[in-house]
Amino acid sequence: MLAIFLKTLPFFALIGLGYWAGRTRFFSAEATAYLTKFVFYFALSAMLFRFSANLSLAEVWDGRLVAAYLWGTAFVYAIASLVGFLRGLDVATNGIEAQCAVIGNTGFLGVPMLTLLLGPEAIGPVLMALAVDLIVFSSLIVILITGSREGQLRLSTLRIVGVGLLKNPMIVAITLGFLWSGLQIPIPVPVNEFLAILGGAATPGALFAIGASLALKSAERIEIAGWLTFCKLVLHPLFVAFAALFLFGVDPYKAGVIIAAAALPVAGNVYMLAQHYSVAPQRVSAAILVSTAASIVTVSLVVGWVSAL
């Protein structure tokens, strides 16, 4: 377990460095925003395209794995929604809290860290988990918020969801990569080297950006942040593990990867959605801050456990 912790420590140290830079204002809020934009649209997209272009969809697709991750995630989403309903939350706020309970930082943190800790074969399951998060649950929160505000589900809402998916660079990069792979077009050496160099900036850039953005967040309503952190770091991997290992009989290695992906802290894009729709952004920022701090320990524990599967 100590060996796993020491392997994860450099990743969290980079987050800590970014946090220091943001906290001391060495990195301004504007600089953090532009670094995040660079990683999101360029470096991470290059990494995801290169990964998926060197894999075939047939190698990556696993119906049992997708079903297990979807089942476990939906179950925790339902638990968080039920608790929110009992607390009298409106639909939009309830949806945002449920999003915090299940959407982890798979793109910025999971892709680089889990492929290093669990091996390059982990990229396929990680991409599948990322796709489920982006396509299913990111679409669901938009539908819930816009539908609740308009009082009904309109065609325009589905159009917003569709356009949002088409504009998401991670979805575009993965899709184009699999199309490139499916057409069996070799990537020219200069292009492959360009993608490798640009994609290489994704890991340090993303981790630094996570830390710098955390410095801008406040830990208000700590009791709610604690509950959402418990959902994300404990319940989510627990129910994904139950679904993968007992309900759907997923291959142990692949099961371990999606369990580890489920153990990641709350994703920053949940805050972006909350801020865009003006739905409890301070609550989300607190959940991101608390879950990221706690994940320094919990992620190591989960990765150590799944490594033994």
C-alpha positions as CSV (number, residue, x, y, z in Angstrom):
1,M,0.0,0.0,0.0
2,L,2.9,2.4,0.8
3,A,4.3,1.7,-2.7
4,I,1.0,2.7,-4.3
5,F,0.7,5.8,-2.1
6,L,4.3,6.9,-3.2
7,K,3.3,6.4,-6.8
8,T,0.2,8.6,-6.5
9,L,2.0,11.2,-4.4
10,P,3.7,13.0,-7.4
11,F,0.3,13.5,-9.0
12,F,-1.2,15.1,-5.9
13,A,2.1,17.0,-5.3
14,L,1.5,18.6,-8.8
15,I,-2.0,19.5,-7.6
16,G,-0.5,20.9,-4.4
17,L,1.9,23.0,-6.4
18,G,-0.9,24.4,-8.5
19,Y,-2.9,25.1,-5.4
20,W,0.1,27.1,-3.9
21,A,0.5,29.1,-7.2
22,G,-3.2,30.0,-7.1
23,R,-3.4,30.7,-3.4
24,T,-0.4,33.0,-3.5
25,R,-1.8,34.7,-6.6
26,F,1.4,33.8,-8.5
27,F,-1.2,32.3,-10.9
28,S,-4.2,34.6,-11.3
29,A,-7.7,33.4,-11.9
30,E,-7.4,34.4,-15.5
31,A,-4.1,32.5,-16.0
32,T,-5.8,29.4,-14.4
33,A,-8.7,29.7,-16.8
34,Y,-6.4,29.9,-19.9
35,L,-4.3,27.0,-18.7
36,T,-7.4,24.9,-18.2
37,K,-8.6,25.9,-21.7
38,F,-5.2,24.9,-23.2
39,V,-5.3,21.5,-21.5
40,F,-9.0,20.9,-22.2
41,Y,-9.0,21.8,-25.9
42,F,-5.4,21.0,-27.0
43,A,-3.2,18.8,-24.7
44,L,-5.8,16.4,-23.3
45,S,-7.6,16.2,-26.7
46,A,-4.3,15.2,-28.3
47,M,-3.6,12.6,-25.7
48,L,-7.1,11.1,-26.0
49,F,-7.0,11.1,-29.8
50,R,-3.6,9.4,-29.8
51,F,-4.8,6.8,-27.3
52,S,-8.0,5.9,-29.2
53,A,-6.5,6.1,-32.6
54,N,-4.1,3.3,-31.6
55,L,-6.9,1.1,-30.3
56,S,-9.9,-0.4,-32.1
57,L,-13.4,0.0,-30.7
58,A,-13.7,-3.8,-30.7
59,E,-10.7,-4.0,-28.4
60,V,-12.1,-1.4,-26.0
61,W,-15.9,-2.0,-26.1
62,D,-17.1,-4.3,-23.3
63,G,-20.9,-4.4,-22.8
64,R,-20.6,-5.9,-19.3
65,L,-18.1,-3.3,-18.2
66,V,-20.3,-0.4,-19.5
67,A,-23.4,-2.0,-17.9
68,A,-21.6,-2.4,-14.5
69,Y,-20.3,1.1,-14.5
70,L,-23.6,2.5,-15.6
71,W,-25.5,0.4,-13.0
72,G,-23.2,1.4,-10.1
73,T,-23.2,5.0,-11.0
74,A,-26.9,5.2,-11.5
75,F,-27.5,3.5,-8.1
76,V,-25.4,6.1,-6.2
77,Y,-27.0,8.9,-8.3
78,A,-30.4,7.6,-7.1
79,I,-29.2,7.5,-3.4
80,A,-27.9,11.1,-3.6
81,S,-31.1,12.2,-5.3
82,L,-33.3,10.5,-2.7
83,V,-31.4,12.2,0.1
84,G,-31.7,15.5,-1.6
85,F,-35.4,15.0,-2.1
86,L,-35.9,14.2,1.6
87,R,-34.0,17.5,2.4
88,G,-36.5,19.4,0.2
89,L,-34.1,20.4,-2.6
90,D,-35.5,21.7,-5.9
91,V,-34.9,19.6,-9.0
92,A,-31.9,21.6,-10.3
93,T,-30.0,21.7,-7.0
94,N,-30.8,18.0,-6.3
95,G,-29.4,17.2,-9.8
96,I,-26.2,19.1,-9.2
97,E,-25.6,17.3,-5.9
98,A,-26.3,13.9,-7.5
99,Q,-23.8,14.9,-10.2
100,C,-21.1,15.6,-7.5
101,A,-21.8,12.2,-6.0
102,V,-20.9,10.3,-9.2
103,I,-18.9,12.4,-11.7
104,G,-15.1,12.0,-11.0
105,N,-12.1,13.8,-12.5
106,T,-11.6,11.0,-15.0
107,G,-10.3,13.2,-17.9
108,F,-7.8,15.4,-16.1
109,L,-6.7,13.0,-13.3
110,G,-7.9,9.5,-14.1
111,V,-6.5,9.1,-17.7
112,P,-2.9,10.0,-16.8
113,M,-2.8,8.5,-13.3
114,L,-4.6,5.2,-13.8
115,T,-2.7,4.4,-17.0
116,L,0.5,4.8,-15.1
117,L,-0.6,3.0,-11.9
118,L,-2.5,0.1,-13.6
119,G,-0.7,-0.2,-16.9
120,P,-1.4,1.0,-20.5
121,E,-4.2,-1.6,-20.9
122,A,-6.2,0.6,-18.5
123,I,-6.9,3.2,-21.1
124,G,-9.7,1.3,-22.7
125,P,-11.8,0.9,-19.5
126,V,-11.0,4.5,-18.5
127,L,-12.2,5.8,-21.9
128,M,-15.4,3.8,-21.5
129,A,-16.0,5.3,-18.0
130,L,-15.3,8.8,-19.3
131,A,-17.7,8.3,-22.2
132,V,-20.5,7.2,-19.9
133,D,-19.9,10.2,-17.6
134,L,-20.0,12.6,-20.5
135,I,-22.7,11.2,-22.7
136,V,-25.2,9.9,-20.1
137,F,-24.8,11.9,-16.9
138,S,-23.6,15.3,-18.3
139,S,-26.6,15.1,-20.6
140,L,-29.0,14.2,-17.8
141,I,-28.0,17.2,-15.6
142,V,-28.7,19.6,-18.5
143,I,-32.1,18.0,-19.1
144,L,-33.0,18.1,-15.4
145,I,-32.0,21.8,-15.0
146,T,-33.5,23.1,-18.2
147,G,-36.6,20.9,-18.0
148,S,-37.3,22.0,-14.4
149,R,-37.0,25.7,-15.2
150,E,-39.2,25.5,-18.3
151,G,-41.7,23.1,-16.7
152,Q,-41.5,20.6,-19.5
153,L,-39.0,18.9,-21.8
154,R,-38.7,20.8,-25.1
155,L,-37.0,19.8,-28.3
156,S,-34.7,22.8,-27.8
157,T,-33.4,21.1,-24.6
158,L,-32.4,18.0,-26.5
159,R,-30.8,20.3,-29.1
160,I,-28.7,21.9,-26.3
161,V,-27.6,18.5,-25.1
162,G,-26.6,17.4,-28.6
163,V,-24.7,20.6,-29.4
164,G,-22.9,20.3,-26.0
165,L,-21.7,16.8,-26.8
166,L,-20.6,17.8,-30.2
167,K,-18.6,20.8,-28.8
168,N,-17.0,18.7,-26.0
169,P,-13.4,18.2,-27.2
170,M,-12.9,15.0,-25.2
171,I,-15.9,13.4,-26.9
172,V,-14.7,14.7,-30.3
173,A,-11.1,13.5,-29.7
174,I,-12.2,10.0,-28.6
175,T,-14.7,9.6,-31.5
176,L,-12.3,10.8,-34.2
177,G,-9.6,8.6,-32.8
178,F,-11.8,5.5,-33.0
179,L,-12.9,6.5,-36.5
180,W,-9.2,6.9,-37.6
181,S,-8.5,3.5,-36.1
182,G,-11.5,1.9,-37.7
183,L,-10.4,3.2,-41.1
184,Q,-7.0,1.7,-40.4
185,I,-5.2,4.8,-41.5
186,P,-1.6,4.8,-40.2
187,I,-0.7,8.0,-38.3
188,P,2.3,9.7,-40.1
189,V,5.4,9.7,-37.9
190,P,5.6,13.5,-37.7
191,V,1.9,13.7,-36.7
192,N,2.3,11.0,-34.1
193,E,5.3,12.8,-32.6
194,F,3.4,16.1,-32.6
195,L,0.5,14.5,-30.8
196,A,2.9,12.8,-28.3
197,I,4.6,16.1,-27.5
198,L,1.3,18.0,-27.2
199,G,-0.4,15.2,-25.3
200,G,2.6,15.1,-22.9
201,A,1.6,18.5,-21.6
202,A,-1.8,17.1,-20.6
203,T,-0.7,15.4,-17.3
204,P,1.3,18.2,-15.7
205,G,-0.9,20.9,-17.1
206,A,-4.1,19.3,-16.0
207,L,-2.9,18.5,-12.5
208,F,-1.5,22.0,-12.0
209,A,-4.7,23.5,-13.3
210,I,-6.7,21.4,-10.9
211,G,-4.7,22.7,-8.0
212,A,-4.8,26.3,-9.1
213,S,-8.6,26.2,-9.6
214,L,-9.0,24.6,-6.1
215,A,-7.3,27.7,-4.7
216,L,-10.2,29.8,-6.0
217,K,-12.8,27.7,-4.3
218,S,-14.2,27.9,-0.8
219,A,-15.3,25.2,1.6
220,E,-18.8,26.5,2.4
221,R,-21.5,24.1,3.8
222,I,-18.9,21.6,4.8
223,E,-21.4,19.1,6.1
224,I,-23.0,18.8,2.6
225,A,-19.5,18.6,1.0
226,G,-18.7,15.8,3.5
227,W,-21.8,13.8,2.5
228,L,-21.1,14.3,-1.3
229,T,-17.5,13.3,-0.7
230,F,-18.6,10.1,1.0
231,C,-20.9,9.3,-1.9
232,K,-18.1,9.9,-4.4
233,L,-15.1,8.4,-2.7
234,V,-16.8,5.5,-0.9
235,L,-20.3,4.7,-2.2
236,H,-19.5,5.1,-5.9
237,P,-16.5,2.7,-6.1
238,L,-18.3,0.3,-3.7
239,F,-21.4,0.0,-5.8
240,V,-19.4,-0.1,-9.1
241,A,-17.3,-2.9,-7.5
242,F,-20.5,-4.8,-6.5
243,A,-22.0,-4.5,-10.0
244,A,-18.7,-5.4,-11.8
245,L,-17.6,-8.3,-9.7
246,F,-21.0,-9.9,-8.7
247,L,-23.8,-8.7,-11.0
248,F,-22.1,-8.6,-14.4
249,G,-19.0,-10.7,-14.0
250,V,-16.6,-8.2,-15.5
251,D,-13.0,-9.3,-16.1
252,P,-11.1,-8.7,-12.8
253,Y,-8.5,-6.4,-14.3
254,K,-11.1,-4.2,-16.2
255,A,-13.3,-4.2,-13.1
256,G,-10.4,-2.9,-11.1
257,V,-9.9,-0.1,-13.5
258,I,-13.5,1.2,-13.5
259,I,-13.6,0.8,-9.7
260,A,-10.5,3.0,-9.4
261,A,-12.1,5.4,-11.9
262,A,-15.2,5.6,-9.7
263,A,-12.9,6.4,-6.7
264,L,-11.7,9.7,-8.2
265,P,-12.7,13.0,-6.6
266,V,-15.5,15.3,-7.9
267,A,-14.7,16.7,-11.4
268,G,-14.2,20.3,-12.1
269,N,-16.7,20.3,-15.0
270,V,-19.5,19.9,-12.4
271,Y,-18.5,23.3,-11.1
272,M,-18.5,24.7,-14.6
273,L,-22.1,23.5,-15.1
274,A,-23.2,24.8,-11.7
275,Q,-21.7,28.2,-12.4
276,H,-23.2,28.3,-15.9
277,Y,-26.7,27.6,-14.7
278,S,-26.3,29.4,-11.4
279,V,-27.1,26.3,-9.3
280,A,-25.3,26.1,-6.0
281,P,-21.7,26.7,-7.3
282,Q,-20.4,27.3,-3.8
283,R,-21.7,23.9,-2.7
284,V,-20.0,22.2,-5.7
285,S,-16.7,24.0,-5.1
286,A,-16.7,22.8,-1.5
287,A,-17.4,19.2,-2.6
288,I,-14.5,19.4,-5.1
289,L,-12.1,20.8,-2.5
290,V,-13.0,18.3,0.2
291,S,-13.1,15.3,-2.1
292,T,-9.8,16.1,-3.7
293,A,-8.1,16.5,-0.3
294,A,-9.5,13.2,1.0
295,S,-8.7,11.4,-2.2
296,I,-5.0,11.6,-1.5
297,V,-5.6,8.7,0.9
298,T,-8.7,7.0,-0.5
299,V,-7.5,6.7,-4.1
300,S,-4.3,5.0,-2.9
301,L,-6.3,2.6,-0.8
302,V,-8.7,1.7,-3.7
303,V,-5.9,1.3,-6.3
304,G,-4.0,-0.9,-3.8
305,W,-7.1,-3.1,-3.4
306,V,-7.9,-3.4,-7.1
307,S,-4.3,-4.1,-8.0
308,A,-4.7,-7.4,-6.0
309,L,-7.8,-8.5,-7.9
